[in-house]
Every structure is written in C-alpha cells, then in structure tokens.
Amino acid sequence: MKLNLSKILFASILIISLQSYGQDDEETSKSNIQTYTPSKLLDKGQWDLKFFNNLYTQTKSTGADNSTSKKIVEGRQTFFTSTLEVFTGISDNNRINVGAIIEYRSNTLGGQSTFSPFNFEDSSSSRNGFSSIAPSVKIQPFKNISNFSFQSALHIPVISKGDDSDQSKAFLDQSAWSFQNRFFYDYTLPSGDWQLFTELNTEYGFGDEDSFANKTFLLSPGVFMSYFPSNTTTVLGFVQHSQRLGNFEQNSTSLGFGGKIQLNDTLNLEALYSNIVRGHNFQGLGNSFSVGLRALF
C-alpha cells in the first residue's frame, strides 16, 4: 500500500511539473496584445508609450427630460482628442508604475464637416490646443492577483479658468481639475482564445465654480470581450456606460467593436468604433472613431 501511494504521489508530481512547464512555455509565447492588457503592470525599467486619437461627431442629442427622444442639434459638432500616455516600471517587485498623460484637443461646432477639426483653427466655432496634463501612478495592490490593478491620475487643466462656460469661445475641455481612478481586471478563458476585460472609471471634478464638471462625480463601467484568431491579432466588442452625478447630471450608454494587431515585438496598432445608443440631459448621440499606436520596450 505504501509503495502504491508513493507511485501515485510521484506520478502526480510529474504530471503537475509537466503541466507547469507547458503553461510557462505557453506564457512566453504570448504576444504583447495578449499579455499587456491595461491590467498588467510593466517590469522595472520597461517603458510603455501609447499615442491614441479619437474623433467623436454628432448631429443628434437628447432633451433634458427623462426620455431618450432624439432631437436634431444645430449643425454637426465634432471633437478630436489626441492623447499621449507614457508609463514606466519603477519597483523591484514590478507592482508600481509611474507616468503622465497629455491631452490635445481640436473641436468644431456649428455644422462644419466631420474632418474640420484637422484644420486646427481658432474662431467662434472652432478651437484647438493642449487641454490637460495628468501625473499618474499605476499599482497592482495584491501580490497574487496580477490581473487586477488600478490607476490614479490628477488631470490638471491648462486652459484658463472658466473657459468651458465662456460663450464667446468654442468649447475646448472642462476647466475643472479632475481626480481619476481606474480599476482594471481581465480573465483569459482556459482555451486561451477568449479574454474578458472589465474597467471601472471614476472621476471627481473640482476647482472651478464656472465649469460644468465642478463638484460632479463620474462613474463609467465597461466590459470588453476579445477573441484572438492568432496570437498577434484580436477582435473585440464592448459596452460602456457613463453616469455623471452632482451639480450637473448626465448619463449615456455606448456599444462598440474593434481590433488590434501586433506589428512587431515593439509596436501594436489598435482601431475602435463606438456609437452612443442612449443618453439623458442633453447627451450627444454620436459616433466615435479611434486609432492608437502603442510601443512597449
């Protein structure tokens, strides 16, 4: 009996070892787009640069009541946002990253064309410029849960106080400060072909009584499901909700899809489309087109 137990124990250890080896080998063969989700932190000395561009355009918005009845706004409104994110790992245990987020915007109002923000003009119906900079930190709080992390950032406006309520200027961005916390979690299904990613974004606006975002709290959950046809490509679908509470209340829900491709060991390319399908309190009901380039080294 003792001999049989020894054989069973030895066989079990051997099987577990072989499985672990196979999993390690599989992990090393994963591409960046499979491994470095927003939940994953960088190793010490590693760098992550992301250049993300979003074009949002609308010709419809909701009314101020609780219904989602659509009404035509006075001409097309288009908002272009270009974001540069830079992060690096600084801790020996690879659980702390630091970085910064810089945003540049170009907006056009009053019925101009969808691509008019790329003229980068300043007038009563168009405006462009840097809007905010945000020092940031990203942390993996639990040692044994590497696929859960959160990111905190303080968005500091670089536009003048009260700019977002000045009727003589086209709207550029909120002039209130914003303290943002984003929580990330992902789960890869056993097959390895599917990956579920969830995000909860929270923001609190403060510092400018003339800003619509002042003393408001924004809560934005999102769910993304990705499928990997190969280890260097993915297609995905997502649903996101946005709820603003406080001095100014507004909410919306959007649906979207997109894809990513790993161009080489360093560069990834991403493209997304989304549509705001419902909203409340003068919420725009438009479409969003995004393209991003990410470098990991």
C-alpha positions as MATLAB code, in Angstrom:
seq = 'MKLNLSKILFASILIISLQSYGQDDEETSKSNIQTYTPSKLLDKGQWDLKFFNNLYTQTKSTGADNSTSKKIVEGRQTFFTSTLEVFTGISDNNRINVGAIIEYRSNTLGGQSTFSPFNFEDSSSSRNGFSSIAPSVKIQPFKNISNFSFQSALHIPVISKGDDSDQSKAFLDQSAWSFQNRFFYDYTLPSGDWQLFTELNTEYGFGDEDSFANKTFLLSPGVFMSYFPSNTTTVLGFVQHSQRLGNFEQNSTSLGFGGKIQLNDTLNLEALYSNIVRGHNFQGLGNSFSVGLRALF';
ca = [
       0.000    0.000    0.000;
       2.816    2.393    0.898;
       4.525    1.578   -2.389;
       1.356    2.299   -4.357;
       0.889    5.602   -2.557;
       4.484    6.527   -3.360;
       3.943    5.723   -7.014;
       0.742    7.746   -7.112;
       2.443   10.698   -5.406;
       5.412   10.536   -7.785;
       3.119   10.354  -10.815;
       1.080   13.323   -9.562;
       4.186   15.446   -9.054;
       5.439   14.531  -12.528;
       2.111   15.469  -14.158;
       1.927   18.796  -12.306;
       5.517   19.589  -13.281;
       4.844   18.852  -16.935;
       1.680   20.989  -16.851;
       3.547   23.873  -15.237;
       6.298   23.623  -17.831;
       3.710   23.652  -20.599;
       1.978   26.681  -19.115;
       5.275   28.557  -18.730;
       6.154   27.762  -22.307;
       2.729   28.959  -23.439;
       3.125   32.174  -21.415;
       6.450   33.003  -23.048;
       4.922   32.504  -26.491;
       2.139   35.014  -25.859;
       2.233   38.297  -27.762;
       2.130   41.766  -26.233;
      -1.544   42.248  -27.082;
      -2.370   39.048  -25.184;
      -0.135   39.744  -22.192;
      -0.081   43.515  -21.687;
      -3.730   44.338  -21.100;
      -4.449   47.528  -19.097;
      -4.498   45.257  -16.005;
      -0.876   44.179  -16.472;
       1.927   46.271  -14.979;
       5.348   46.837  -16.517;
       8.564   45.302  -15.229;
      11.107   47.608  -13.641;
      12.816   49.660  -16.346;
      10.252   48.754  -19.003;
       8.509   51.561  -20.925;
       5.019   51.856  -22.410;
       4.134   54.684  -24.839;
       0.615   54.974  -26.230;
      -0.475   57.545  -28.825;
      -4.287   57.406  -29.023;
      -6.526   59.513  -31.292;
     -10.309   59.789  -31.015;
     -12.745   61.569  -33.342;
     -16.293   61.998  -31.981;
     -19.023   63.537  -34.138;
     -22.743   64.126  -33.546;
     -25.819   65.644  -35.176;
     -28.314   64.492  -32.529;
     -28.708   64.803  -28.778;
     -31.306   64.049  -26.128;
     -33.550   66.504  -24.351;
     -33.410   67.491  -20.693;
     -36.217   65.198  -19.517;
     -36.010   61.520  -18.581;
     -36.928   60.318  -22.045;
     -34.369   59.467  -24.714;
     -36.321   61.132  -27.524;
     -33.908   62.397  -30.142;
     -33.733   65.913  -31.493;
     -31.532   67.414  -34.175;
     -28.901   69.766  -32.796;
     -27.938   72.979  -34.592;
     -25.453   71.521  -37.030;
     -22.739   68.938  -36.668;
     -20.403   69.081  -33.679;
     -17.072   67.261  -33.864;
     -14.463   66.757  -31.157;
     -10.954   65.417  -31.789;
      -8.797   64.296  -28.852;
      -5.173   63.185  -29.129;
      -3.714   61.546  -26.024;
      -0.119   60.618  -25.237;
       0.410   58.226  -22.313;
       3.905   57.418  -21.025;
       4.488   54.878  -18.223;
       7.493   53.027  -16.805;
       8.049   50.389  -14.124;
       9.957   51.569  -11.039;
       9.632   48.840   -8.380;
      11.698   45.683   -7.893;
       8.517   43.644   -7.402;
       7.044   45.028  -10.682;
       3.913   46.275   -8.927;
       4.278   50.056   -9.285;
       4.337   52.097  -12.499;
       4.516   55.886  -12.837;
       3.796   58.092  -15.806;
       1.946   61.035  -17.300;
      -0.983   61.665  -19.644;
      -1.082   64.663  -22.002;
      -4.198   65.637  -23.985;
      -4.531   67.860  -27.069;
      -7.960   68.746  -28.459;
      -9.442   70.293  -31.582;
     -13.201   70.949  -31.672;
     -15.570   72.416  -34.259;
     -19.219   73.461  -33.863;
     -21.986   74.924  -35.994;
     -22.348   72.432  -38.823;
     -18.781   72.144  -40.076;
     -17.638   68.912  -41.726;
     -16.650   65.779  -39.820;
     -12.972   66.341  -40.583;
     -12.942   70.089  -39.863;
     -11.059   69.643  -36.524;
      -7.993   68.739  -38.580;
      -7.848   72.328  -39.831;
      -6.733   73.251  -36.281;
      -8.313   76.704  -36.388;
      -9.399   79.095  -33.630;
     -12.651   81.015  -34.134;
     -16.064   81.461  -32.539;
     -16.998   77.973  -33.790;
     -13.672   76.125  -33.604;
     -10.829   75.805  -31.154;
      -7.711   73.734  -30.570;
      -4.879   73.411  -28.068;
      -3.446   71.414  -25.194;
      -6.177   70.875  -22.616;
      -4.686   68.939  -19.673;
      -1.721   67.094  -18.237;
      -2.005   64.346  -15.643;
       0.744   62.825  -13.476;
      -0.244   59.197  -12.858;
       0.585   56.102  -10.834;
      -0.480   52.528  -11.506;
      -0.449   49.848   -8.796;
      -1.022   46.108   -8.512;
      -2.406   46.002   -4.946;
      -2.484   42.220   -4.459;
       0.674   40.195   -4.994;
      -1.159   37.027   -6.043;
      -3.652   38.721   -8.388;
      -1.547   40.001  -11.266;
      -4.565   40.637  -13.498;
      -6.089   43.269  -11.184;
      -4.703   46.817  -10.909;
      -5.761   50.425  -10.527;
      -4.503   53.697  -11.966;
      -4.781   57.092  -10.254;
      -4.257   60.374  -12.106;
      -4.691   64.062  -11.329;
      -5.825   65.845  -14.507;
      -4.628   69.438  -14.378;
      -6.319   71.761  -16.918;
      -4.002   74.003  -18.911;
      -6.863   76.098  -20.286;
      -7.977   79.256  -18.483;
     -10.335   79.107  -15.523;
     -13.953   79.267  -16.657;
     -13.105   78.600  -20.303;
     -15.667   75.832  -20.687;
     -18.531   78.246  -19.895;
     -17.287   81.236  -21.946;
     -19.900   81.743  -24.678;
     -17.503   83.873  -26.767;
     -15.242   80.854  -27.304;
     -15.823   77.415  -28.761;
     -15.771   74.710  -26.085;
     -12.377   73.014  -25.725;
     -12.496   70.972  -22.499;
     -13.677   71.165  -18.906;
     -11.674   73.683  -16.902;
     -12.234   71.928  -13.564;
      -9.496   69.730  -12.165;
     -10.236   66.011  -12.141;
      -9.070   63.239   -9.822;
      -9.413   59.962  -11.699;
      -9.224   56.354  -10.526;
      -9.495   53.466  -12.986;
      -9.810   49.838  -11.872;
      -8.825   47.054  -14.306;
      -9.413   43.305  -14.293;
      -9.040   40.698  -17.033;
      -9.632   36.971  -17.281;
      -8.416   34.684  -20.069;
     -10.629   31.658  -20.689;
      -8.927   28.238  -20.448;
      -8.876   27.849  -24.241;
      -6.692   30.971  -24.498;
      -8.735   32.216  -27.456;
     -11.086   34.453  -25.464;
     -10.329   37.173  -22.935;
     -12.745   39.144  -20.760;
     -11.653   42.618  -19.664;
     -13.546   44.898  -17.274;
     -12.905   48.506  -16.292;
     -14.441   50.875  -13.748;
     -13.522   54.525  -14.233;
     -14.292   57.089  -11.516;
     -13.637   60.837  -11.684;
     -14.300   63.759   -9.359;
     -14.230   67.307  -10.760;
     -13.295   70.298   -8.611;
     -11.560   73.672   -8.537;
     -13.603   75.865  -10.905;
     -17.114   77.016   -9.985;
     -17.762   78.070  -13.610;
     -17.064   74.605  -15.031;
     -19.943   72.219  -15.735;
     -17.823   69.409  -14.248;
     -17.148   71.177  -10.947;
     -18.334   69.180   -7.925;
     -19.508   66.304  -10.096;
     -18.729   62.607   -9.824;
     -18.374   60.453  -12.945;
     -18.859   56.680  -12.823;
     -18.068   54.732  -16.020;
     -18.072   50.905  -16.087;
     -17.119   48.985  -19.228;
     -16.979   45.347  -20.362;
     -14.823   44.136  -23.288;
     -14.737   40.663  -24.832;
     -11.777   39.821  -27.077;
     -11.229   36.895  -29.437;
      -7.740   36.000  -30.705;
      -7.731   34.479  -34.235;
      -3.944   34.328  -33.762;
      -1.540   35.371  -31.028;
      -0.821   38.654  -32.860;
      -4.387   39.722  -33.739;
      -7.594   40.229  -31.812;
     -11.145   41.379  -32.498;
     -13.340   42.697  -29.706;
     -16.756   44.032  -28.777;
     -17.656   46.214  -25.823;
     -20.374   48.045  -23.919;
     -19.747   51.130  -21.754;
     -21.924   53.279  -19.523;
     -21.235   56.785  -18.216;
     -23.088   58.367  -15.266;
     -22.328   61.903  -14.059;
     -23.761   62.939  -10.680;
     -23.652   66.126   -8.615;
     -24.074   69.737   -9.772;
     -24.634   68.531  -13.337;
     -26.258   65.167  -14.061;
     -25.970   63.287  -17.332;
     -25.682   59.673  -18.495;
     -25.176   57.636  -21.642;
     -24.601   54.093  -22.916;
     -22.446   53.139  -25.891;
     -21.742   49.968  -27.876;
     -18.681   49.315  -29.997;
     -16.228   46.972  -31.650;
     -12.647   46.999  -32.864;
      -9.407   45.128  -33.255;
      -5.695   45.068  -32.501;
      -2.666   43.785  -34.377;
       0.912   43.353  -33.215;
       3.135   44.790  -35.934;
       6.410   43.608  -34.370;
       7.900   42.917  -30.938;
       7.562   46.602  -30.018;
       4.579   48.139  -31.863;
       0.849   47.409  -31.619;
      -1.904   49.036  -33.690;
      -5.483   49.438  -32.407;
      -8.718   50.659  -34.034;
     -12.136   51.103  -32.374;
     -15.631   52.270  -33.298;
     -18.456   53.081  -30.876;
     -21.956   54.527  -31.008;
     -23.828   56.234  -28.170;
     -27.181   54.444  -28.300;
     -28.945   56.276  -25.460;
     -28.492   59.223  -23.130;
     -30.089   61.755  -20.786;
     -29.927   65.534  -20.260;
     -28.516   66.996  -23.486;
     -26.311   63.986  -24.080;
     -24.946   63.764  -27.606;
     -25.925   60.668  -29.607;
     -22.951   60.414  -31.923;
     -20.258   58.123  -33.259;
     -16.656   57.735  -32.159;
     -13.687   56.572  -34.268;
     -10.363   55.794  -32.593;
      -6.878   54.758  -33.725;
      -3.978   54.088  -31.374;
      -0.326   53.131  -31.691;
       1.420   51.536  -28.709;
       5.139   50.893  -28.155;
       6.415   48.510  -25.460;
      10.140   48.239  -24.819;
];
